[in-house]
Amino acid sequence: MQRDFYKNYLEGIPLPAMLVDSRARIVAGNAQAVSLNPHADQDRPLVLVFRQPSLNDAVAACLRDGKAHRAIYMHSDGPQEHRYDVNCAPVSLPAQANDRGLRLSGGGVSVTGVLICFQDVTEVQQLDQMRRDFVANVSHELRTPLTAILGFVETLQGPARGDPAASDRFLSIMATEASRMNRLVGDLLSLSRVEEVSRMRPMDPVDLDQVIRSVLQNLSTVASEAGCALVYERARAEATVPGDADQLLQVITNLVENAVKYGGAGTTVTVTLEDTDEGVGVRKRGYALAVSDDGPGIDNSHIARLTERFYRIDSHRSREMGGTGLGLAIVKHIVNRHRGRMQIDSVFGKGSVFRVLIPAD
């Protein structure tokens, strides 16, 4: 009866929770604790159930000095390791209890125990790591052009002062580096704006056909200079979706521009638009927009990471072409905001296909 009472009490705690007695032996555990460890509700010594010294040391210290202690518990049973912050608090466990509530016996003597609560902080830790990585990446990306510009300024103020040929060459490089920083800041602002409204689905009617035509017209000169052919194949003349016209224009522009830049001379970039029922949207009806090329393709080892911020397959080549490493991350966020999906398929040496599925309602 006593164990049942404690178990019912622990079920009211919205975290994995356990009670241990003065001998550090498990008294009871709730269902969440059992899901964490199947032996968490069995009458066993805690040290035989949770075999991590930091946790057992915290419980021992709590029993010894009657003060709350904290510990870290790492749970690795599964595809991903989880980190738990564990709080160990001293409690007084009555010697007897029945199903009507607590009742002290033996002259009111209580047995000291510990209430152990586990809080999963894995996601918080991952977000914090992502924030640190993001700041480090931005700092690195900005430091490189800034260092170059400052170096050329010093040269122009010193050894190259009064040298027109050197001044022209250095000023040209400085302009290139400044443009690169400007693109990076622009992409960072773009990414920030998309993230701010990520939970607000846009509902303005947007004709994808018109957006695609606008993009292809805007990039026709760029494609011609790169020696690429742009082809548009559509299964229907109109494809209206609820969305943000500017953001969808940004998605298609980014995908087509990437195909032109990295496909190389002689590449054909094909844009297709067709109906799809691949489970997009509430009614499973939508449109599939694909940008494909017959360029060098992408090795399979890179595909899963292409939408990560600042991830580049070839950092040097990407920077030379003006890439910031944020384009596909922005595309992914915009597609997610439109409740869509993006698929990337590529065969190394045979080309790539970037496919965006957008719900029609």
Secondary structure, 3 states (H helix, E strand, C coil): CHHHHHHHHHHCCCCCEEEECCCCEEEEECHHHHHHCCCCCCCCEHHHHCCCHHHHHHHHHHHHHCCCEEEEEEECCCCCCEEEEEEEEEEEEECEEECCEEECCCCCCEEEEEEEEEEECHHHHHHHHHHHHHHHHHHHHHHHHHHHHHHHHHHHHCCCCCCHHHHHHHHHHHHHHHHHHHHHHHHHHHHHHHHHCCCCCCCEEEEHHHHHHHHHHHCHHHHHHHCCEEEEEECCCCCEEEECHHHHHHHHHHHHHHHHHHHCCCCEEEEEEEEECCCCCCCCCEEEEEEEECCCCCCHHHHCCCCCCCCCCCHHHHHHCCCCCCHHHHHHHHHHHCCCEEEEEEECCCEEEEEEEEECC
